[in-house]
Amino acid sequence: MNILILGSGGREHALAWAVMQNPKCDKLIVAPGNAGIAQIADCATLNIEDGGTVVNFAEANSIDFVIVGPEAPLAAGVADRLREAGILVFGPSAEAARLEASKSFTKEICDAAGAPTAGYGHFTDAEAAKAYVRDQGAPIVVKADGLAAGKGVIIAETVEDAEAAIDDMFGGAFGGAGAEVVIEEFMEGEEASFFVLCDGENVLPIGTAQDHKRVGEGDTGLNTGGMGAYSPAPVLTDEIAEKALDQIIRPTMAEMAKRGAPYQGVLYAGLMIKDGQPRLVEYNVRFGDPECQVLMMRLGAQAMDLMHAAAEGRLGEAQVNWADDHAMTVVLAAKGYPGAYEKGSVIGGLDALPETSFEMCFHAGTTEADGKITASGGRVLNATARGATLAEARDRAYAMVDAIDWPEGFCRRDIGWRALGRD
């Protein structure tokens, strides 16, 4: 098969790495890709949010299967255009992608499906939102309704903080994503990520993970796109996962099908778990980044077969073959992230890193210039490793971090602390 992956981040490098291991892959193109992806696949410059452009490129390059990485092309209807052109695609329709593109839509679906989630209010007016906050009290969660690259969520410890967040959002701090705001109760518990594949009818769990959103160690500081992750997440036991499937995910899928928008692709449920009960924090309609890196490290070549089965409606006959192992990824980010940061610094030591089924450094924000790899984003590299235990995976991942020569970068040194503390 000739395969096209859309995207340019660490998630897409991990997807490309897994796909390239599958003997069914004859040719792989990633658009636009990054410096790391360019070492294992062809990269193409392409406007991945323009469905017509993607269709034309796929047809010109005899593409058999398209895997959509990020959420923006899905929300823009790229998967719809590909399906209309008869090209097999892994990713939901624009209507189904509203599960991520609109937090108020997800709340409406949860209400209709009876799925447990946080109490909330939905507002298009700042004063009404502030009145709701004053009535509810703090801590409270303020969310931009639309897509905000994983950063449009403020956990406000005081009413004043919440009101400031409301002003920021309606004032344009998150662009159009903050034109509407959802305000939620603050849910206590431990958060984890649950990933399932869907083919419109069937649901197949493919793994659990736990992300580290805060920039600082001990989960302090500003929210980021994710500073590291590990899989599996011990807090998400088999029993709790089954509750999440029965009470949250399957009812959501049934409600979407009932509305004429059956869901096909990967569904990433962020869950808050307390006293053995899961509640939905939010849905994402694509693999998490950096959770995808640890899932692909553990799934390997079978990931492509599973995604292909979802796209063709064959999940009922598919199964996941897990090794009894663990994976961890540590994000190296540019100093200053998630605030202002410098671009263009040279990264050394990458050529000496291992590239095996147990250790890989996935690139996110990198560019190649004059034969050197330079930083071109906030989150730049993902040192990712597997091990028989999480401690072994951690040691391998941080050994890779220590071998990278990049003074302009930083990372958290406590990825996995919750799970490691359970040992």
Backbone hydrogen bonds, N-H to C=O, Kabsch-Sander energy under -0.5 kcal/mol:
donor,donor_aa,acceptor,acceptor_aa,energy
3,I,1,M,-0.6
3,I,27,K,-3.0
4,L,65,F,-2.4
5,I,29,I,-2.5
6,L,67,I,-2.5
7,G,5,I,-0.5
7,G,31,A,-3.3
13,H,9,G,-1.9
14,A,10,G,-2.3
15,L,11,R,-2.4
16,A,12,E,-2.7
17,W,13,H,-2.5
18,A,14,A,-2.2
19,V,15,L,-2.7
20,M,16,A,-2.6
21,Q,17,W,-0.6
21,Q,18,A,-0.9
22,N,19,V,-1.6
25,C,22,N,-2.1
26,D,1,M,-2.8
26,D,24,K,-0.8
27,K,1,M,-1.6
29,I,3,I,-2.5
30,V,42,D,-2.9
31,A,5,I,-2.5
33,G,7,G,-1.9
35,A,366,T,-0.9
38,A,34,N,-2.2
39,Q,36,G,-1.2
40,I,37,I,-2.0
41,A,37,I,-1.9
42,D,28,L,-2.0
44,A,30,V,-1.8
46,L,44,A,-0.6
48,I,46,L,-1.2
50,D,47,N,-1.6
51,G,49,E,-0.8
54,V,50,D,-2.2
55,V,51,G,-2.6
56,N,52,G,-2.5
57,F,53,T,-2.2
58,A,54,V,-2.7
59,E,55,V,-2.6
60,A,56,N,-2.4
61,N,57,F,-1.6
62,S,59,E,-1.2
63,I,58,A,-2.8
64,D,2,N,-2.8
65,F,2,N,-1.5
66,V,88,L,-2.2
67,I,4,L,-2.9
68,V,66,V,-0.5
68,V,90,F,-1.9
69,G,6,L,-1.9
69,G,67,I,-0.6
74,L,70,P,-0.6
75,A,71,E,-2.7
76,A,72,A,-1.7
77,G,74,L,-1.5
78,V,73,P,-2.6
81,R,77,G,-2.0
82,L,78,V,-2.1
83,R,79,A,-2.4
84,E,80,D,-2.5
85,A,81,R,-1.4
86,G,83,R,-1.6
87,I,82,L,-2.6
88,L,64,D,-0.6
88,L,86,G,-0.5
90,F,66,V,-2.9
91,G,89,V,-0.7
97,A,93,S,-2.5
98,R,95,E,-1.0
99,L,96,A,-1.7
100,E,97,A,-2.0
101,A,97,A,-2.4
102,S,98,R,-2.0
103,K,145,D,-2.4
106,T,102,S,-1.8
107,K,103,K,-2.0
108,E,104,S,-2.0
109,I,105,F,-2.4
110,C,106,T,-2.7
111,D,107,K,-2.5
112,A,108,E,-2.2
113,A,109,I,-2.5
114,G,110,C,-1.3
115,A,110,C,-1.9
118,A,280,L,-0.8
121,G,183,I,-2.1
123,F,181,V,-3.2
129,A,125,D,-1.9
130,K,126,A,-2.5
131,A,127,E,-2.2
132,Y,128,A,-1.8
133,V,129,A,-2.1
134,R,130,K,-2.6
135,D,131,A,-1.8
136,Q,132,Y,-2.3
137,G,133,V,-3.2
140,I,156,A,-2.1
141,V,184,E,-2.5
142,V,154,I,-3.0
143,K,141,V,-0.5
143,K,182,V,-2.7
144,A,152,G,-2.8
145,D,180,E,-2.7
146,G,177,A,-2.5
151,K,148,A,-2.1
153,V,151,K,-0.5
154,I,142,V,-3.1
155,I,153,V,-0.5
156,A,140,I,-2.7
156,A,154,I,-0.9
157,E,155,I,-0.5
162,A,158,T,-2.0
163,E,159,V,-2.6
164,A,160,E,-2.2
165,A,161,D,-2.2
166,I,162,A,-2.3
167,D,163,E,-2.2
168,D,164,A,-2.4
169,M,165,A,-2.6
170,F,166,I,-2.6
171,G,167,D,-1.5
172,G,169,M,-1.4
173,A,168,D,-2.8
175,G,172,G,-1.8
177,A,174,F,-1.4
178,G,175,G,-1.4
179,A,176,G,-1.6
181,V,123,F,-2.8
182,V,143,K,-2.6
183,I,121,G,-2.8
184,E,141,V,-2.7
185,E,119,G,-2.5
186,F,139,P,-0.7
187,M,185,E,-0.6
190,E,273,I,-2.4
192,A,271,L,-2.3
193,S,209,A,-3.2
194,F,269,A,-2.4
195,F,207,G,-2.7
196,V,267,L,-2.3
197,L,204,L,-2.9
198,C,265,G,-2.8
199,D,202,N,-1.6
200,G,263,Y,-1.5
204,L,197,L,-2.8
206,I,195,F,-2.8
207,G,195,F,-0.9
209,A,193,S,-2.1
210,Q,230,Y,-2.0
212,H,228,G,-1.5
215,V,222,L,-2.2
216,G,220,T,-3.1
219,D,216,G,-0.9
220,T,216,G,-1.3
224,T,213,K,-1.6
227,M,212,H,-3.0
229,A,329,T,-1.9
230,Y,210,Q,-1.3
231,S,327,A,-2.3
236,L,233,A,-1.7
237,T,235,V,-1.5
241,A,237,T,-2.8
242,E,238,D,-2.2
243,K,239,E,-1.7
244,A,240,I,-2.5
245,L,241,A,-2.2
246,D,242,E,-2.5
247,Q,243,K,-3.2
248,I,244,A,-1.9
249,I,244,A,-2.4
250,R,245,L,-2.7
252,T,248,I,-1.6
253,M,249,I,-2.6
254,A,250,R,-2.4
255,E,251,P,-2.2
256,M,252,T,-2.5
257,A,253,M,-2.3
258,K,254,A,-2.3
259,R,255,E,-1.4
260,G,257,A,-1.7
261,A,256,M,-2.7
265,G,198,C,-2.3
267,L,196,V,-3.1
268,Y,266,V,-0.5
268,Y,284,N,-2.8
269,A,194,F,-2.9
269,A,267,L,-0.7
270,G,268,Y,-0.7
270,G,282,E,-2.9
271,L,192,A,-3.1
271,L,269,A,-0.6
272,M,279,R,-3.0
273,I,190,E,-2.6
273,I,271,L,-0.5
274,K,272,M,-0.5
274,K,277,Q,-2.1
277,Q,274,K,-1.9
279,R,272,M,-2.1
280,L,116,P,-2.8
281,V,270,G,-3.5
282,E,270,G,-1.1
283,Y,99,L,-0.6
284,N,268,Y,-2.4
292,C,288,G,-2.4
293,Q,290,P,-0.8
294,V,290,P,-1.0
295,L,291,E,-2.2
296,M,292,C,-3.1
297,M,293,Q,-1.7
298,R,294,V,-1.4
299,L,295,L,-2.5
300,G,296,M,-2.8
302,Q,299,L,-1.0
303,A,300,G,-1.9
304,M,301,A,-1.1
305,D,301,A,-0.8
306,L,302,Q,-2.4
307,M,303,A,-2.4
308,H,304,M,-2.5
309,A,305,D,-2.2
310,A,306,L,-2.0
311,A,307,M,-2.1
312,E,308,H,-1.9
313,G,310,A,-0.9
314,R,309,A,-3.4
317,E,314,R,-1.5
318,A,315,L,-1.3
322,W,320,V,-0.8
325,D,323,A,-2.1
326,H,387,G,-2.4
327,A,231,S,-2.6
328,M,385,A,-2.4
329,T,229,A,-2.8
330,V,383,A,-2.5
331,V,227,M,-2.0
332,L,381,L,-2.6
333,A,331,V,-0.6
333,A,410,F,-2.7
334,A,378,G,-2.8
335,K,408,E,-2.8
337,Y,334,A,-2.5
339,G,336,G,-2.3
342,E,335,K,-0.5
344,G,375,A,-3.4
347,I,373,I,-2.9
348,G,346,V,-0.5
348,G,405,D,-3.0
352,A,349,G,-0.6
353,L,350,L,-1.5
356,T,359,E,-2.7
360,M,384,T,-2.7
362,F,360,M,-0.7
362,F,382,N,-2.4
364,A,380,V,-3.0
365,G,379,R,-0.8
366,T,364,A,-1.1
367,T,374,T,-2.2
369,A,367,T,-0.5
369,A,372,K,-2.9
372,K,369,A,-1.9
374,T,367,T,-3.4
374,T,372,K,-0.5
375,A,345,S,-2.4
376,S,365,G,-2.9
377,G,365,G,-0.9
380,V,332,L,-2.5
380,V,378,G,-0.6
381,L,332,L,-1.8
382,N,362,F,-2.2
383,A,330,V,-2.4
384,T,360,M,-2.6
384,T,382,N,-0.7
385,A,328,M,-2.6
386,R,358,F,-2.5
387,G,326,H,-2.1
393,A,389,T,-2.1
394,R,390,L,-2.8
395,D,391,A,-2.4
396,R,392,E,-2.1
397,A,393,A,-2.5
398,Y,394,R,-2.7
399,A,395,D,-1.6
400,M,396,R,-1.6
401,V,397,A,-2.0
402,D,398,Y,-2.4
403,A,399,A,-0.9
403,A,400,M,-0.6
404,I,400,M,-0.6
404,I,401,V,-1.4
405,D,348,G,-2.6
406,W,404,I,-1.0
409,G,406,W,-2.1
410,F,333,A,-2.4
417,W,414,D,-1.8
420,L,416,G,-2.9
421,G,417,W,-1.7
422,R,418,R,-0.6
422,R,419,A,-1.1
423,D,419,A,-0.6
423,D,420,L,-0.8
